[in-house]
C-alpha cells in the first residue's frame, strides 16, 4: 500500500498493512503529544499558574521531597499536552477505523465528528471553571478546625488533570449516542427504556471520578444525566437511521 494515500472502504489490506497503518497513526499521535508536551514544559510557569487557579487564593501546593517539584511539573505538562493533543489523537483513531464504514455510514457519522472538539472543550471548561473550584473549596474546608490542611502538589494536580480529561471525554456522550442510533445499532426507544441502567452506570463513573465526596459526585452526575437525557431527545429527533436508496435493478441481458 502506498504511503500517504488514504485507505478506502473497498481496499483490501493484509494484516501487515493494517499493522503498518496503525503504527503510522500511533507515531503521528505520539509526535503530536511530544510537541504539545515540549510546549507545555517550556511554559511550565504558565501551566502551573493555570492549574493553581481553582485553589483558594494564596494557596501554594506543598512538595515533600527534592525531586517532587520536577516530576510534578512534568506531570502537569503531560496533562496539558494531553488536553492539547487529544483532538489530533482522536482524529488519528477516527482515520484508522473510518475505512470500515460504507460511504453511506460515513455521511451519517461525519457531521457528529465535527462537534467532538467543541464538546471536548465544553467538558474541560465545565470541569475547570465549575466542578473543580466548588469541589476543592468543599473538601479543603470540611472539618477545617480539626485538621492542619495542606495541599500536596502531586495529589492535587493528579486530581485536577484526571477530572478535566475525564469530563472532556464524557461530554462526547451525545455524539456517541447519536452516531449509534443513526447507524441503527440501538433505537431511541431503547435508550429511553434503559434510562435507569444508564443513570446507574453514570453514577458509578461519577463515584469513581477524582474527589469521591458526595458533592463532587453530584456535580459530575447531574450534568451527565442531563447530557444523557438531551442525547435521548436528540436521538428521537435526529437519530432515526436514514433509508438508503434502493439498489438499481440489474440490467437484463439482450438475449
Legacy VTK file of the C-alpha trace (Angstrom):
# vtk DataFile Version 3.0
C-alpha trace
ASCII
DATASET POLYDATA
POINTS 255 float
0.000 0.000 0.000
1.467 3.355 -0.962
2.193 5.558 1.982
0.295 8.836 2.185
-2.813 7.510 0.410
-5.985 7.353 2.469
-7.401 3.867 2.816
-10.711 3.448 1.035
-13.721 1.358 2.005
-13.143 -1.037 -0.893
-9.418 -1.500 -0.250
-8.377 -4.949 0.909
-5.401 -4.741 3.216
-3.352 -7.564 4.627
-2.737 -7.897 8.356
0.764 -6.491 7.901
-0.628 -3.469 6.042
-3.214 -2.885 8.782
-0.463 -3.012 11.406
1.659 -0.657 9.322
-1.255 1.769 9.083
-1.832 1.515 12.841
1.861 2.139 13.520
1.802 5.271 11.371
-1.247 6.590 13.235
0.371 5.903 16.605
3.569 7.660 15.538
1.640 10.752 14.438
-0.245 10.754 17.764
2.979 10.428 19.749
4.619 13.227 17.776
1.607 15.486 18.409
1.744 14.677 22.120
5.520 15.220 22.181
5.279 18.638 20.535
2.478 19.656 22.902
4.462 18.372 25.888
7.557 20.349 24.851
5.426 23.488 24.552
3.778 22.940 27.941
7.085 22.148 29.671
8.651 25.252 28.116
5.781 27.299 29.564
5.748 25.396 32.856
5.209 28.515 34.973
2.090 29.376 32.970
0.848 25.780 33.180
1.270 25.719 36.962
-0.455 29.087 37.256
-3.414 27.781 35.228
-3.554 24.584 37.294
-3.486 26.551 40.569
-6.414 28.800 39.636
-9.153 26.598 41.195
-7.340 26.666 44.559
-8.343 29.221 47.213
-6.440 32.479 46.838
-2.999 32.351 48.404
-2.810 28.541 48.498
0.527 27.165 47.288
0.771 23.381 46.721
3.206 21.589 49.013
6.059 19.298 47.946
7.745 16.836 50.306
10.907 15.732 48.513
13.741 17.310 46.487
12.589 15.609 43.274
8.876 16.290 43.637
8.850 19.799 42.082
10.491 18.486 38.903
8.335 15.379 38.500
5.181 17.282 39.429
5.967 19.875 36.759
6.437 17.021 34.272
3.045 15.620 35.315
1.294 18.971 34.856
2.941 19.412 31.459
1.811 15.907 30.469
-1.811 16.651 31.381
-1.649 19.915 29.451
-0.122 18.135 26.467
-2.856 15.500 26.561
-5.550 18.170 26.504
-3.884 19.960 23.582
-3.101 16.864 21.515
-6.223 14.801 22.180
-8.153 16.214 19.199
-5.333 15.038 16.914
-5.180 11.659 18.673
-8.939 11.214 18.298
-8.698 12.146 14.632
-5.994 9.521 14.083
-8.213 6.921 15.738
-11.107 8.017 13.520
-8.946 7.923 10.390
-7.860 4.372 11.215
-11.371 2.940 11.658
-13.352 5.039 9.160
-12.408 2.895 6.108
-14.521 0.128 7.673
-17.607 2.343 7.214
-19.529 2.383 3.977
-19.919 5.728 2.169
-23.493 5.978 3.497
-22.346 5.352 7.068
-19.585 7.932 6.691
-22.151 10.549 5.726
-24.130 9.670 8.843
-21.209 9.867 11.265
-19.168 12.741 9.808
-21.348 15.707 10.943
-21.249 14.476 14.526
-17.485 14.069 14.453
-17.164 17.767 13.681
-18.809 18.534 17.037
-16.368 16.379 19.015
-13.778 19.127 19.662
-16.482 21.568 20.775
-17.948 19.099 23.265
-14.458 18.203 24.479
-13.718 21.885 25.156
-17.110 22.262 26.858
-16.334 19.338 29.174
-12.931 20.763 30.045
-14.406 24.204 30.745
-17.161 22.703 32.894
-14.635 20.740 34.965
-12.156 23.596 35.299
-14.467 26.544 35.954
-17.290 24.885 37.907
-16.646 21.399 39.274
-13.029 21.810 40.400
-13.398 25.126 42.335
-16.569 24.034 44.130
-15.261 20.560 44.958
-11.870 21.838 46.142
-13.443 24.553 48.269
-15.755 21.991 49.898
-13.003 19.458 50.533
-10.481 21.948 51.908
-12.991 23.465 54.335
-14.537 20.217 55.534
-13.790 19.952 59.293
-11.029 22.504 58.794
-10.923 23.267 62.529
-9.821 19.696 63.243
-7.058 19.397 60.633
-3.934 21.251 59.578
-4.942 21.262 55.939
-2.221 21.394 53.303
-2.493 20.805 49.577
0.140 18.392 48.301
1.120 19.216 44.735
1.272 15.653 43.410
-2.212 14.689 44.604
-3.815 17.998 43.640
-2.508 18.126 40.078
-3.402 14.475 39.544
-6.914 15.175 40.816
-7.349 18.185 38.535
-5.790 16.597 35.455
-7.849 13.408 35.599
-11.034 15.355 36.324
-10.573 17.700 33.358
-9.682 14.960 30.855
-12.431 12.637 32.129
-15.199 15.211 31.778
-13.861 16.265 28.391
-14.269 12.675 27.212
-17.613 12.103 28.947
-19.048 15.153 27.200
-18.723 13.157 23.966
-21.811 11.195 25.035
-24.297 12.967 22.709
-22.046 12.280 19.721
-21.651 8.625 20.644
-25.381 8.044 21.193
-26.426 9.939 18.082
-23.929 8.004 15.997
-25.045 4.570 17.182
-28.717 5.449 16.706
-28.147 6.852 13.218
-26.230 3.688 12.356
-29.112 1.565 13.627
-27.138 -0.131 16.433
-29.742 0.943 19.017
-33.022 2.823 18.791
-34.025 5.995 20.654
-36.761 3.947 22.313
-34.168 1.519 23.683
-32.128 4.409 25.076
-35.204 5.817 26.815
-36.321 2.404 28.106
-32.885 1.652 29.579
-32.581 5.070 31.184
-32.337 3.699 34.740
-29.438 1.440 33.784
-27.666 4.356 32.128
-28.106 6.511 35.232
-26.775 3.693 37.401
-23.723 3.355 35.143
-23.164 7.132 35.155
-23.433 7.104 38.958
-20.614 4.572 39.116
-18.476 6.779 36.877
-19.224 9.862 38.982
-18.409 7.999 42.207
-15.125 6.708 40.753
-14.101 10.145 39.458
-11.471 12.182 41.342
-12.758 13.580 44.609
-15.083 10.795 45.643
-17.069 13.006 48.033
-20.864 13.333 47.669
-20.690 16.945 46.434
-18.163 16.170 43.694
-20.170 13.117 42.691
-23.368 15.142 42.322
-21.580 17.935 40.452
-20.409 15.351 37.909
-23.510 13.143 37.866
-26.149 15.835 37.328
-24.709 17.191 34.045
-24.007 13.657 32.816
-27.631 12.663 33.399
-28.736 15.904 31.712
-26.464 15.088 28.768
-27.948 11.608 28.546
-31.494 12.957 28.580
-30.583 15.542 25.953
-28.958 12.781 23.892
-32.148 10.700 24.052
-34.235 13.645 22.867
-31.758 14.408 20.078
-31.785 10.749 19.092
-35.580 10.810 18.890
-35.448 13.944 16.744
-32.445 13.245 14.534
-31.300 9.719 15.287
-33.550 7.579 13.138
-31.484 5.739 10.509
-31.955 7.186 7.070
-33.402 4.896 4.468
-30.814 4.099 1.849
-31.961 4.419 -1.785
-32.977 1.084 -3.266
-30.404 -0.618 -5.411
-30.763 -0.273 -9.138
-32.144 -3.477 -10.707
-29.573 -5.347 -12.735
-29.914 -4.773 -16.424
-31.273 -7.786 -18.234
-29.177 -9.276 -20.947
-30.190 -8.591 -24.509
-30.550 -12.332 -25.054
LINES 1 256
255 0 1 2 3 4 5 6 7 8 9 10 11 12 13 14 15 16 17 18 19 20 21 22 23 24 25 26 27 28 29 30 31 32 33 34 35 36 37 38 39 40 41 42 43 44 45 46 47 48 49 50 51 52 53 54 55 56 57 58 59 60 61 62 63 64 65 66 67 68 69 70 71 72 73 74 75 76 77 78 79 80 81 82 83 84 85 86 87 88 89 90 91 92 93 94 95 96 97 98 99 100 101 102 103 104 105 106 107 108 109 110 111 112 113 114 115 116 117 118 119 120 121 122 123 124 125 126 127 128 129 130 131 132 133 134 135 136 137 138 139 140 141 142 143 144 145 146 147 148 149 150 151 152 153 154 155 156 157 158 159 160 161 162 163 164 165 166 167 168 169 170 171 172 173 174 175 176 177 178 179 180 181 182 183 184 185 186 187 188 189 190 191 192 193 194 195 196 197 198 199 200 201 202 203 204 205 206 207 208 209 210 211 212 213 214 215 216 217 218 219 220 221 222 223 224 225 226 227 228 229 230 231 232 233 234 235 236 237 238 239 240 241 242 243 244 245 246 247 248 249 250 251 252 253 254
